[in-house]
């Protein structure tokens, strides 16, 4: 069992974030066990030829057979929506002794350690540079263009949903909704039966004013902590809507909604059950952002969509009237 212990005021500093670097590193689990991640199969088929141009030996070695990865490769985000380049800079600044300790903790025994990592531990500075370069190349070759916009849309929708749950139903319902194994007592968040593939040691983690960060991911079946309980506290949990990653855009049909709105607007309205930006919708529909923007403006003016701004990004979602129309 893992316990996160809250003092007075610690719940107020609990926050949500997502990490593009975390998702990139966790996506390497698909190379180990594709059957475990069926919703990523279309993406895996597309990128398989590209993997041959990368440092695949090292990229696969950092994921243990029980799917753990070294903690230093997934640093806790400094803000809710970090940029992958900034996160990689944090990784590059990891002290050599931490690199060694985290890799050994991930594999637990020297016998299990892959040869490429065993050799690299003799020169951890060079190993760290090679790892960061390999992940950077993997990101730009396989993830950044068509995969990340879809994933980011799912993570954004999850954060919006969790915010509504917290506001309307409170922390107890919020935590139990992340994973049924989570129990909130009012001063302690308990996670039982952690990671049956390779159990974490029991630990009690004091929040101690450091803030607990909750991170959705597309690559976990249940909530999971960091390997090292002494790190700043965070809890990773399965994002809602993971199955939509493999969905195709809604089909164009001749039903009443299409006759009323036209095909492009009907498809957009169907996609916006969860918030998404113009760019994200354009990626999903394989059209230009300009074309999407025109239709979104019409649907918004008609009262079928709402919109919220976060920095430079505007996200649209269906209103209650839009939901009723889709039904």
C-alpha beads as a LAMMPS data file, in Angstrom:
LAMMPS data file: protein, C-alpha beads

327 atoms
326 bonds

1 atom types
1 bond types

-500.0 500.0 xlo xhi
-500.0 500.0 ylo yhi
-500.0 500.0 zlo zhi

Masses

1 110.0

Atoms # bond

1 1 1 0.000 0.000 0.000
2 1 1 1.094 3.550 -0.798
3 1 1 -0.140 6.362 1.420
4 1 1 -0.060 10.065 0.609
5 1 1 -0.412 11.921 3.906
6 1 1 -1.938 15.382 3.881
7 1 1 -1.392 18.072 6.489
8 1 1 -3.616 21.123 6.844
9 1 1 -3.568 23.020 3.575
10 1 1 -2.042 20.235 1.469
11 1 1 -5.311 19.466 -0.314
12 1 1 -5.446 23.081 -1.460
13 1 1 -2.088 22.654 -3.230
14 1 1 -3.107 19.444 -5.038
15 1 1 -3.185 20.101 -8.768
16 1 1 -3.528 18.455 -12.167
17 1 1 -1.057 18.558 -15.041
18 1 1 -0.045 16.515 -18.049
19 1 1 3.395 15.886 -19.477
20 1 1 4.260 15.357 -23.152
21 1 1 7.616 13.885 -22.099
22 1 1 5.922 11.424 -19.746
23 1 1 3.612 10.277 -22.541
24 1 1 6.546 9.958 -24.942
25 1 1 8.544 7.830 -22.487
26 1 1 5.526 5.741 -21.466
27 1 1 4.672 5.160 -25.134
28 1 1 7.863 3.081 -25.343
29 1 1 5.945 0.461 -23.368
30 1 1 4.057 -0.257 -26.595
31 1 1 7.249 -1.573 -28.154
32 1 1 7.534 -4.131 -25.344
33 1 1 3.920 -5.261 -25.205
34 1 1 1.767 -4.025 -28.130
35 1 1 -1.126 -6.291 -27.150
36 1 1 -1.443 -4.419 -23.868
37 1 1 -2.178 -1.161 -25.706
38 1 1 -4.635 -2.003 -28.514
39 1 1 -5.711 1.602 -29.082
40 1 1 -2.190 2.492 -30.188
41 1 1 -1.935 -0.153 -32.904
42 1 1 -2.756 2.196 -35.832
43 1 1 -0.013 4.561 -34.650
44 1 1 2.434 1.684 -34.141
45 1 1 1.845 0.472 -37.700
46 1 1 2.539 3.955 -39.040
47 1 1 5.771 4.526 -37.129
48 1 1 7.338 1.067 -37.372
49 1 1 9.504 1.940 -40.425
50 1 1 10.643 5.168 -38.724
51 1 1 11.854 3.331 -35.638
52 1 1 14.657 1.777 -37.667
53 1 1 16.265 5.230 -38.011
54 1 1 16.387 5.733 -34.218
55 1 1 18.445 4.458 -31.290
56 1 1 15.977 1.637 -30.781
57 1 1 18.300 -0.483 -28.642
58 1 1 18.474 2.213 -25.979
59 1 1 14.819 3.304 -26.293
60 1 1 13.565 -0.204 -25.603
61 1 1 16.124 -0.849 -22.859
62 1 1 14.863 1.930 -20.595
63 1 1 11.553 0.092 -20.148
64 1 1 11.871 -2.878 -17.803
65 1 1 9.980 -6.121 -18.603
66 1 1 7.456 -5.151 -15.883
67 1 1 7.050 -1.772 -17.693
68 1 1 8.770 0.452 -15.126
69 1 1 10.853 3.356 -16.432
70 1 1 13.505 5.355 -14.524
71 1 1 11.968 8.249 -12.601
72 1 1 14.424 10.821 -13.936
73 1 1 13.002 10.389 -17.452
74 1 1 9.583 11.615 -16.312
75 1 1 10.269 14.684 -14.124
76 1 1 7.313 16.235 -12.329
77 1 1 5.967 19.072 -14.516
78 1 1 6.742 22.562 -13.283
79 1 1 3.445 23.791 -14.757
80 1 1 0.162 22.314 -15.906
81 1 1 1.008 22.196 -19.613
82 1 1 4.785 22.005 -20.096
83 1 1 6.660 22.024 -23.397
84 1 1 8.583 18.860 -24.204
85 1 1 11.796 20.777 -24.965
86 1 1 11.750 22.315 -21.473
87 1 1 11.154 18.903 -19.909
88 1 1 14.065 17.411 -21.831
89 1 1 16.284 20.210 -20.514
90 1 1 15.349 19.104 -16.987
91 1 1 16.296 15.526 -17.901
92 1 1 19.643 16.639 -19.340
93 1 1 20.428 18.353 -16.020
94 1 1 19.944 15.159 -13.979
95 1 1 22.934 14.502 -11.678
96 1 1 24.917 11.396 -12.736
97 1 1 24.384 9.647 -9.396
98 1 1 20.605 9.997 -9.821
99 1 1 20.812 8.478 -13.312
100 1 1 22.633 5.458 -11.922
101 1 1 20.348 5.065 -8.899
102 1 1 17.120 5.367 -10.910
103 1 1 18.189 2.862 -13.562
104 1 1 19.230 0.355 -10.912
105 1 1 15.953 0.877 -9.016
106 1 1 13.996 0.290 -12.227
107 1 1 15.660 -3.067 -12.929
108 1 1 16.160 -4.045 -9.260
109 1 1 18.910 -6.610 -9.998
110 1 1 22.123 -6.358 -11.992
111 1 1 21.259 -9.593 -13.787
112 1 1 18.113 -8.041 -15.264
113 1 1 19.905 -4.942 -16.560
114 1 1 20.203 -4.846 -20.395
115 1 1 23.752 -4.782 -21.702
116 1 1 23.420 -1.310 -23.242
117 1 1 22.466 0.158 -19.856
118 1 1 25.035 -1.868 -17.939
119 1 1 27.769 -0.469 -20.188
120 1 1 26.323 3.023 -19.966
121 1 1 26.342 3.130 -16.171
122 1 1 30.125 3.195 -16.271
123 1 1 29.820 6.643 -17.925
124 1 1 26.464 8.059 -16.750
125 1 1 27.038 11.539 -18.202
126 1 1 27.457 10.109 -21.698
127 1 1 24.537 7.724 -21.161
128 1 1 22.277 10.594 -20.099
129 1 1 23.187 12.632 -23.175
130 1 1 22.536 9.634 -25.437
131 1 1 19.177 8.972 -23.762
132 1 1 18.016 12.580 -24.051
133 1 1 19.049 12.736 -27.711
134 1 1 17.305 9.440 -28.439
135 1 1 14.043 10.563 -26.842
136 1 1 14.237 13.930 -28.610
137 1 1 14.674 12.197 -31.979
138 1 1 11.857 9.766 -31.159
139 1 1 9.541 12.658 -30.285
140 1 1 10.124 14.539 -33.517
141 1 1 10.165 11.444 -35.731
142 1 1 7.222 9.481 -34.342
143 1 1 5.074 11.631 -32.057
144 1 1 5.034 15.380 -32.550
145 1 1 3.129 15.755 -35.818
146 1 1 0.121 13.449 -35.812
147 1 1 0.174 11.517 -32.508
148 1 1 0.627 14.209 -29.871
149 1 1 -2.248 16.501 -30.985
150 1 1 -4.694 13.600 -30.559
151 1 1 -3.188 12.598 -27.212
152 1 1 -3.152 16.190 -25.988
153 1 1 -6.843 16.534 -26.834
154 1 1 -7.646 13.466 -24.692
155 1 1 -5.545 14.748 -21.780
156 1 1 -7.129 18.206 -21.963
157 1 1 -10.588 16.653 -21.907
158 1 1 -9.619 14.584 -18.882
159 1 1 -8.416 17.642 -16.967
160 1 1 -11.617 19.515 -17.783
161 1 1 -13.712 16.587 -16.555
162 1 1 -11.733 16.169 -13.305
163 1 1 -12.086 19.876 -12.599
164 1 1 -15.868 19.617 -12.899
165 1 1 -15.955 16.578 -10.601
166 1 1 -13.875 18.346 -7.945
167 1 1 -16.021 21.472 -8.112
168 1 1 -19.368 19.662 -8.066
169 1 1 -18.715 16.534 -5.948
170 1 1 -15.587 17.077 -3.887
171 1 1 -12.219 15.434 -3.318
172 1 1 -13.532 12.031 -2.201
173 1 1 -15.424 11.405 -5.442
174 1 1 -12.557 12.862 -7.454
175 1 1 -9.951 10.490 -6.018
176 1 1 -12.109 7.345 -6.233
177 1 1 -12.845 8.211 -9.856
178 1 1 -9.142 8.129 -10.719
179 1 1 -8.870 4.479 -9.636
180 1 1 -11.234 2.374 -7.481
181 1 1 -8.195 1.274 -5.446
182 1 1 -7.789 4.842 -4.154
183 1 1 -9.357 5.644 -0.789
184 1 1 -9.606 9.157 0.657
185 1 1 -9.907 9.429 4.446
186 1 1 -9.828 13.202 4.762
187 1 1 -6.157 13.327 5.685
188 1 1 -4.692 10.400 3.758
189 1 1 -4.959 9.092 0.198
190 1 1 -4.338 5.331 0.104
191 1 1 -3.534 3.272 -2.986
192 1 1 -3.854 -0.468 -2.396
193 1 1 -2.596 -3.417 -4.465
194 1 1 -0.147 -1.372 -6.458
195 1 1 1.280 -2.744 -9.730
196 1 1 0.598 -6.498 -9.595
197 1 1 3.202 -7.064 -12.369
198 1 1 5.976 -5.797 -10.061
199 1 1 4.734 -4.535 -6.709
200 1 1 6.078 -1.271 -5.342
201 1 1 7.356 -1.446 -1.755
202 1 1 4.948 -0.031 0.797
203 1 1 5.563 3.624 1.505
204 1 1 4.089 6.599 3.335
205 1 1 4.619 9.830 1.420
206 1 1 4.123 13.087 3.282
207 1 1 2.901 15.893 1.050
208 1 1 4.540 18.330 3.504
209 1 1 3.692 21.483 1.604
210 1 1 5.179 20.231 -1.668
211 1 1 1.822 19.742 -3.418
212 1 1 0.539 16.507 -4.923
213 1 1 0.425 16.563 -8.732
214 1 1 -2.052 14.258 -10.482
215 1 1 -1.067 13.287 -14.033
216 1 1 -3.327 11.500 -16.546
217 1 1 -1.702 9.070 -18.969
218 1 1 -2.757 6.848 -21.848
219 1 1 -0.345 4.116 -20.731
220 1 1 -1.547 2.873 -17.348
221 1 1 -4.339 0.524 -16.339
222 1 1 -4.460 1.916 -12.830
223 1 1 -3.017 4.623 -10.631
224 1 1 0.714 4.382 -10.034
225 1 1 3.251 6.351 -7.968
226 1 1 6.905 7.045 -8.662
227 1 1 9.392 4.310 -7.883
228 1 1 11.243 6.555 -5.409
229 1 1 8.838 7.774 -2.688
230 1 1 11.294 10.491 -1.601
231 1 1 10.688 12.490 -4.807
232 1 1 8.176 15.383 -4.916
233 1 1 4.800 13.627 -4.701
234 1 1 2.867 12.767 -7.821
235 1 1 0.323 10.162 -8.826
236 1 1 -0.198 8.957 -12.387
237 1 1 -3.639 7.663 -13.352
238 1 1 -5.420 6.386 -16.503
239 1 1 -6.918 9.170 -18.614
240 1 1 -10.560 8.990 -19.638
241 1 1 -11.280 8.458 -23.310
242 1 1 -8.136 6.479 -24.146
243 1 1 -10.100 4.323 -26.574
244 1 1 -10.858 7.340 -28.774
245 1 1 -7.227 7.414 -29.902
246 1 1 -7.930 4.680 -32.430
247 1 1 -11.276 6.073 -33.559
248 1 1 -11.798 7.425 -37.021
249 1 1 -13.732 10.689 -37.434
250 1 1 -17.511 10.232 -37.251
251 1 1 -18.847 8.898 -40.536
252 1 1 -20.762 11.185 -42.840
253 1 1 -24.351 9.958 -42.848
254 1 1 -27.640 11.147 -44.238
255 1 1 -29.404 11.428 -40.883
256 1 1 -31.388 14.402 -39.642
257 1 1 -28.393 16.110 -37.991
258 1 1 -26.457 16.168 -41.264
259 1 1 -29.484 17.459 -43.168
260 1 1 -29.929 20.195 -40.589
261 1 1 -26.338 21.379 -40.159
262 1 1 -24.479 20.066 -43.173
263 1 1 -21.881 17.332 -43.104
264 1 1 -18.812 19.259 -41.848
265 1 1 -20.649 20.922 -38.962
266 1 1 -22.408 17.723 -37.949
267 1 1 -19.079 15.893 -37.742
268 1 1 -17.553 18.699 -35.669
269 1 1 -20.479 18.732 -33.275
270 1 1 -20.197 14.979 -32.800
271 1 1 -16.482 15.279 -32.032
272 1 1 -16.970 17.980 -29.411
273 1 1 -18.465 15.885 -26.642
274 1 1 -15.182 16.796 -24.885
275 1 1 -13.310 20.111 -25.263
276 1 1 -10.886 20.477 -28.164
277 1 1 -9.071 23.276 -29.951
278 1 1 -9.291 24.214 -33.614
279 1 1 -5.871 22.687 -34.299
280 1 1 -6.737 19.424 -32.533
281 1 1 -9.972 19.100 -34.508
282 1 1 -8.159 19.824 -37.757
283 1 1 -5.681 17.007 -37.016
284 1 1 -8.490 14.571 -36.265
285 1 1 -10.399 15.455 -39.431
286 1 1 -7.284 15.898 -41.608
287 1 1 -8.412 19.337 -42.832
288 1 1 -6.992 22.828 -42.427
289 1 1 -7.504 24.796 -39.192
290 1 1 -9.030 27.606 -41.252
291 1 1 -11.798 25.361 -42.549
292 1 1 -12.567 24.135 -39.037
293 1 1 -12.560 27.662 -37.619
294 1 1 -15.293 28.854 -39.980
295 1 1 -17.645 26.052 -38.997
296 1 1 -16.890 26.445 -35.281
297 1 1 -17.838 30.122 -35.473
298 1 1 -21.236 29.242 -36.936
299 1 1 -21.911 26.533 -34.336
300 1 1 -20.834 28.900 -31.547
301 1 1 -23.084 31.720 -32.790
302 1 1 -25.983 29.259 -32.904
303 1 1 -25.505 28.407 -29.223
304 1 1 -24.416 24.817 -29.883
305 1 1 -20.865 25.320 -28.581
306 1 1 -19.168 27.100 -25.700
307 1 1 -15.554 28.208 -25.712
308 1 1 -12.900 28.836 -23.080
309 1 1 -9.469 30.417 -23.451
310 1 1 -6.263 29.226 -21.794
311 1 1 -3.431 31.487 -22.857
312 1 1 -3.378 31.474 -26.640
313 1 1 -5.436 28.291 -26.940
314 1 1 -9.239 28.404 -27.321
315 1 1 -11.140 25.174 -26.696
316 1 1 -14.678 24.445 -27.802
317 1 1 -17.201 22.059 -26.263
318 1 1 -20.840 21.271 -26.830
319 1 1 -23.424 23.172 -24.822
320 1 1 -26.466 21.414 -23.392
321 1 1 -28.356 22.420 -26.528
322 1 1 -25.588 20.862 -28.638
323 1 1 -25.775 17.647 -26.609
324 1 1 -29.537 17.443 -27.043
325 1 1 -29.254 18.047 -30.763
326 1 1 -26.710 15.221 -31.116
327 1 1 -29.055 12.865 -29.303

Bonds

1 1 1 2
2 1 2 3
3 1 3 4
4 1 4 5
5 1 5 6
6 1 6 7
7 1 7 8
8 1 8 9
9 1 9 10
10 1 10 11
11 1 11 12
12 1 12 13
13 1 13 14
14 1 14 15
15 1 15 16
16 1 16 17
17 1 17 18
18 1 18 19
19 1 19 20
20 1 20 21
21 1 21 22
22 1 22 23
23 1 23 24
24 1 24 25
25 1 25 26
26 1 26 27
27 1 27 28
28 1 28 29
29 1 29 30
30 1 30 31
31 1 31 32
32 1 32 33
33 1 33 34
34 1 34 35
35 1 35 36
36 1 36 37
37 1 37 38
38 1 38 39
39 1 39 40
40 1 40 41
41 1 41 42
42 1 42 43
43 1 43 44
44 1 44 45
45 1 45 46
46 1 46 47
47 1 47 48
48 1 48 49
49 1 49 50
50 1 50 51
51 1 51 52
52 1 52 53
53 1 53 54
54 1 54 55
55 1 55 56
56 1 56 57
57 1 57 58
58 1 58 59
59 1 59 60
60 1 60 61
61 1 61 62
62 1 62 63
63 1 63 64
64 1 64 65
65 1 65 66
66 1 66 67
67 1 67 68
68 1 68 69
69 1 69 70
70 1 70 71
71 1 71 72
72 1 72 73
73 1 73 74
74 1 74 75
75 1 75 76
76 1 76 77
77 1 77 78
78 1 78 79
79 1 79 80
80 1 80 81
81 1 81 82
82 1 82 83
83 1 83 84
84 1 84 85
85 1 85 86
86 1 86 87
87 1 87 88
88 1 88 89
89 1 89 90
90 1 90 91
91 1 91 92
92 1 92 93
93 1 93 94
94 1 94 95
95 1 95 96
96 1 96 97
97 1 97 98
98 1 98 99
99 1 99 100
100 1 100 101
101 1 101 102
102 1 102 103
103 1 103 104
104 1 104 105
105 1 105 106
106 1 106 107
107 1 107 108
108 1 108 109
109 1 109 110
110 1 110 111
111 1 111 112
112 1 112 113
113 1 113 114
114 1 114 115
115 1 115 116
116 1 116 117
117 1 117 118
118 1 118 119
119 1 119 120
120 1 120 121
121 1 121 122
122 1 122 123
123 1 123 124
124 1 124 125
125 1 125 126
126 1 126 127
127 1 127 128
128 1 128 129
129 1 129 130
130 1 130 131
131 1 131 132
132 1 132 133
133 1 133 134
134 1 134 135
135 1 135 136
136 1 136 137
137 1 137 138
138 1 138 139
139 1 139 140
140 1 140 141
141 1 141 142
142 1 142 143
143 1 143 144
144 1 144 145
145 1 145 146
146 1 146 147
147 1 147 148
148 1 148 149
149 1 149 150
150 1 150 151
151 1 151 152
152 1 152 153
153 1 153 154
154 1 154 155
155 1 155 156
156 1 156 157
157 1 157 158
158 1 158 159
159 1 159 160
160 1 160 161
161 1 161 162
162 1 162 163
163 1 163 164
164 1 164 165
165 1 165 166
166 1 166 167
167 1 167 168
168 1 168 169
169 1 169 170
170 1 170 171
171 1 171 172
172 1 172 173
173 1 173 174
174 1 174 175
175 1 175 176
176 1 176 177
177 1 177 178
178 1 178 179
179 1 179 180
180 1 180 181
181 1 181 182
182 1 182 183
183 1 183 184
184 1 184 185
185 1 185 186
186 1 186 187
187 1 187 188
188 1 188 189
189 1 189 190
190 1 190 191
191 1 191 192
192 1 192 193
193 1 193 194
194 1 194 195
195 1 195 196
196 1 196 197
197 1 197 198
198 1 198 199
199 1 199 200
200 1 200 201
201 1 201 202
202 1 202 203
203 1 203 204
204 1 204 205
205 1 205 206
206 1 206 207
207 1 207 208
208 1 208 209
209 1 209 210
210 1 210 211
211 1 211 212
212 1 212 213
213 1 213 214
214 1 214 215
215 1 215 216
216 1 216 217
217 1 217 218
218 1 218 219
219 1 219 220
220 1 220 221
221 1 221 222
222 1 222 223
223 1 223 224
224 1 224 225
225 1 225 226
226 1 226 227
227 1 227 228
228 1 228 229
229 1 229 230
230 1 230 231
231 1 231 232
232 1 232 233
233 1 233 234
234 1 234 235
235 1 235 236
236 1 236 237
237 1 237 238
238 1 238 239
239 1 239 240
240 1 240 241
241 1 241 242
242 1 242 243
243 1 243 244
244 1 244 245
245 1 245 246
246 1 246 247
247 1 247 248
248 1 248 249
249 1 249 250
250 1 250 251
251 1 251 252
252 1 252 253
253 1 253 254
254 1 254 255
255 1 255 256
256 1 256 257
257 1 257 258
258 1 258 259
259 1 259 260
260 1 260 261
261 1 261 262
262 1 262 263
263 1 263 264
264 1 264 265
265 1 265 266
266 1 266 267
267 1 267 268
268 1 268 269
269 1 269 270
270 1 270 271
271 1 271 272
272 1 272 273
273 1 273 274
274 1 274 275
275 1 275 276
276 1 276 277
277 1 277 278
278 1 278 279
279 1 279 280
280 1 280 281
281 1 281 282
282 1 282 283
283 1 283 284
284 1 284 285
285 1 285 286
286 1 286 287
287 1 287 288
288 1 288 289
289 1 289 290
290 1 290 291
291 1 291 292
292 1 292 293
293 1 293 294
294 1 294 295
295 1 295 296
296 1 296 297
297 1 297 298
298 1 298 299
299 1 299 300
300 1 300 301
301 1 301 302
302 1 302 303
303 1 303 304
304 1 304 305
305 1 305 306
306 1 306 307
307 1 307 308
308 1 308 309
309 1 309 310
310 1 310 311
311 1 311 312
312 1 312 313
313 1 313 314
314 1 314 315
315 1 315 316
316 1 316 317
317 1 317 318
318 1 318 319
319 1 319 320
320 1 320 321
321 1 321 322
322 1 322 323
323 1 323 324
324 1 324 325
325 1 325 326
326 1 326 327
